[in-house]
Amino acid sequence: MASSGITTIDQNNKKVVEVFDTEEDLAVSLAKYTAHLSDKFAKERGAFTVVVSGGSLIKSLRKLVEAPYVDSIDWSKWQVFWVDERVVPKDHPDSNYKLAFDGFLSKVPIPHGNVYAINDALSAEGAADDYETCLKHLVHTGVINLSSLSGFPKFDLMLVGMGPDGHVASLFPGHPLLKENQKWVTHITDSPKPPPERTTFTFPVINSSAYIALVVCGAGKASIVQTALGKSQNSEVFPVQMVSPEGELKWFLDKDAASKL
């Protein structure tokens, strides 16, 4: 596997940065990483709670639907969630569910009942409240772990991307939701990026994760990556810099995204 090198930035925060020569190499490594954690959690707790996002992330998961992983992963243990979702019908081109279904979920045998989409018949606020209720039920039944440190749900693996403005999930620069610290799932009706109505996990939930894979590709994101990884004089704090999980944070960067490091 071609890799331009692995740099451990901060041992205390368990932050690892891995740079790949191509997005193809990145996708190969991301599949291996995800499959390893799937095996680990399936054996340890009989379930693997995975959170995905939209954007180009699903494309980067494509190697999981190929050999050897499609046949070796115990898909029955997967429980799939969305870190954020656009409040549109599930068959709408803007739907993160549709993106994940078309590119990934329709190609692997995860039981339908283990896939937790928002209720697209509700308002943004209603859908967020409904999703939080669902998560609380799954914590109560032991499907999702609860963090002993934060009291928020502790997902096994969160697979997230980053927007060119440094946003993660639907948590945008300068938005009041960055400070939300009570709710598990909240809603936004004024997203600076269309569509305006979305649901999103809050930072306390994101940061209670056992593992976070932050997948960033493209030269258009190089300046934010430079700032986020502490190699810039930019004093602005972007949402991506607020990602700091209880467990491990691993950046998967292609060469273009890492070009200013």
Summary of the structure (lengths in Angstrom):
residues: 261
radius of gyration: 17.2
end to end distance: 21.1
largest distance: 47.7
contacts: 865
relative contact order: 0.17
helix: 35%
strand: 22%
